Amino acid sequence: MKTNTFISTVDYARQLDREATTFRDEFYIKEEIYYMDGNSLGLLSKRAERTLLNSLQDWKELGIDGWMSGKQPWFEFSERLGALTAPLIGAQPEETIVTGSITANLHQVLATFYEPDGKRTKIVADELDFPSDIYAIKAQLKLHGLEPEEHLVLVKSRDGRTINEDDVIAAMTDEVAIVWLPSVLYRSGQLLDMKRLTAEAHRRGILIGFDLAHSIGALPHSLHDWGVDFAVWCNYKYLNSGPGGVGGMFVHSNHHGIAPGLAGWFSSKKDKQFDMEHELSHAETAGAFQVGTPHVLSIAPLLGSLEMFAEAGIERLREKSLHMTEYMMYLIEEELCEFGFEIGNPRENDRRGGHVCLEHHEAARICKALKDNNVIPDFRAPNVIRLAPMALYNTYEEIWQTITILKHIMKTEQYKNYENTRNVVA
Ligand SMILES: *Cc1c(COP(=O)(O)O)cnc(C)c1O
């Protein structure tokens, strides 16, 4: 990383854009809209559109034969896309599968790997975790007849924004079976030290897994080398696979051969699946953790999208993303200091993900005013505005525009025209 001496003029932003590598031309972008929400739903690229249309074409031309002889044969599509995802997370191809959603895949992970045994019955998560992950963990505890109040340990935050790794490690007692954490916290954008946490969990005989929703496509990982046991993610955020795009799952090769807790015919070894036997011969790869027929049309856009990530290179995207968010934080501090904002994400590059967490007690209505001024952020209750410039397609000038518009909204008190409550979908 260069040490940055930014300048607050729009000309400077334009100069940064001239020097930057971008895939902006490959996306459908409305020039008059400043889209800072690619961490919730990434935009459509022309390549993702093309691979979706390819699958429709295969269906149109081939009917059932699209499974084996289409341009993008559906029968091994999930495995193929898993292999193409693997470089983004530092996995081996057969450790990665595209399937399910985050929540469904977490159920699969727990149904497979959570085996309360003697006094090792507890699952450790954190009190700032995304609700769906917590619902899944509680539901799995109940399926085992265990009370969440007793068996789910939520590591507390010291500052309401971040989780201290030391506190997670202190919670790793000999009563703990599994630790489940986000790689990047969805609200504050804190990046946890996955390598250290994995080593500490394993030293104590505990399995550990991560929800990569806010890190996949945003930064590199080394899941295999770190020895992470399992991970899940969605593909519709940083990976731009579209609304409802199918998610993904990593299971370390150390665990291959284990039977899936939630079994189905797509858990089968590929060459055995159509033997139609009632005894499952499950795959000995991450493919074993699939259940039913893949959602082909919700998978297909990912192929085009992943091609772009392979060309761009995740290390280079991370470098640009850090530079963009650093520039944004610089402008926030330069331009917005009098309006009572606080930056809630950690400032160190190795402790933050791909978005800026901007806190304000009027955040809900500031977000509404931003939207009416063509800036798309998102709001996370109670007081967070998330702003995520995407290295693939956003520009430095859009960041400059975003902060300039925000300053105008604060100066003119335009946000006071709105209620400070969230919408149904925030
Ligand atoms: C987006 C997100 C989810 C969503 O889960 P789905 O099952 O894909 O709907 C779950 N966890 C985290 C941390 C998220 O950011």
The ligand as an ORCA input file, in Angstrom:
! r2SCAN-3c Opt
* xyz 0 1
  C     -26.425    -11.593      3.815
  C     -26.121    -12.425      5.008
  C     -26.853    -13.595      5.281
  C     -28.015    -14.013      4.424
  O     -28.236    -15.380      4.484
  P     -29.044    -16.120      3.322
  O     -29.318    -17.447      3.885
  O     -28.167    -16.150      2.098
  O     -30.289    -15.333      3.069
  C     -26.467    -14.385      6.367
  N     -25.428    -14.028      7.155
  C     -24.730    -12.880      6.925
  C     -23.583    -12.519      7.815
  C     -25.076    -12.050      5.876
  O     -24.411    -10.907      5.676
*
